Structure formats: structure tokens, C-alpha cells
Amino acid sequence: MPASPIAVMASGKGSNLGAILAAIEAGACPAEVRLALSDRADAGALEIARKAGVAEVVHLNPRDYESRERFDMACAERIEQAGCEWIVLAGYMRILSEAFVRRFAGRIINIHPALLPAFPGAHAVRDALEYGVTITGVTVHLVNEVLDGGPILAQAAVPVREDDTEATLHARIHEAEHRLYPETLARMIREGFVVEGRRVRWKGR
Ligand code: GRF
């Protein structure tokens, strides 16, 4: 099966990008990261992408653009120029404009460090811990115009321990993410899916 060209957008450390690149390298995920794009010059993700030999490693500074829409449009152009089929958000901390989401409708995925619809937003791990849940986890979902609100592609549970801090819990959530994200991406590419209402139906091989 030919590798599916993907763009990864990341603002942070980039461990999920690293996990995806490792799965590709190991032959477990039929994708090719053609473009790694970040809104932050200091994102670890850019360094990880460079070391792995990703063809295009790009930093675009939102301050250079007059609006969120203009910035997103510049990102969209890079993604299209690189011929990417999927856009994989991996710790991308900006909210995407509606125009961007529409342009790539059904082709943008995100990973969220909680079992959605519980604990959406930027502090999911802390919120889950403070709420006192005993099970939290990870969600891979399609991106639509509602923040952390798109149809769910995959989830994995992570138990909360009594002595967990935000850091220890996030570390175990990261481990689950590093398994689930490449696995889900591989399934999407190999198998495909259709969305019926909010439900995702996998096509089977
Ligand atoms: C992950 O926990 C992901 O769920 C959230 O941001 C974090 C990114 O981590 N959206 P990394 O940059 O991939 O290490």
C-alpha cells in the first residue's frame, strides 16, 4: 500500500509526532510525514522532525499575520502545496478557524488527553484529576468547528492512581497516546471510515 502523505501540526514537545515517525519507520503505519508545521519556533516537534528527515519542517509565526484566518490560510497553503491527505494535530495549541476546518473537512484529526466528551479544553489532565475521576484516558477524534467536539475515532482508558500528580498522570496518558495515535492513523489509512451522525463506522479491510 502506498504511503499516505500527512502533515503534522504541533506546538510543543512533539512526543506524539515522534511516536508516529517511529511507527512509520517500523513499518506499522503506512504514512509519510511530508510536512511538520509549528506556530512556535522553539517547539521540540520541529527538532524531532528535522532529525527524522521530514521533507518540509516549517515554522510560521502567527504575529506575522493580521488575523487568525490569514495565519491559518498560510498554513493551509503549505499543506496543500505539500500534497498532504491528512492533517494530524499533535499538541497543536491554536484553535483552528472555521474556514480552515471547512477546507479540510473530515481530514483533520486530533488527540486529546481525556475521554471526551469529559474534560475538553487545554487543561484536560488537571481538570480530570481535580474532578476526582478514577478513570481518564485518551481520545483521537475528527476535528470539526466545535472545540474537542468532532466524531470519535478511538479511545483508550488510563486509570488514575490515588497518589497521581498532574505530571505522573500526564506521563501515563502520553504512553497511551503514543500507542493509540499511530495505531488509529494506520487504521484510518488502511481501512477507511464513514461518519454517520456522530458515529464513526470503520469500513473493514
Ligand atoms: C498531548 O498530551 C496531547 O494529547 C495534547 O497535547 C499533548 C502534546 O504532547 N493535545 P506532545 O507535544 O506530542 O509531546
Residues whose N, C-alpha, C, O or C-beta is under 5 A from the ligand:
A	BS01	GRF	G12 K13 G14 S15 N16 L17 A90 G91 I111 H112 P113
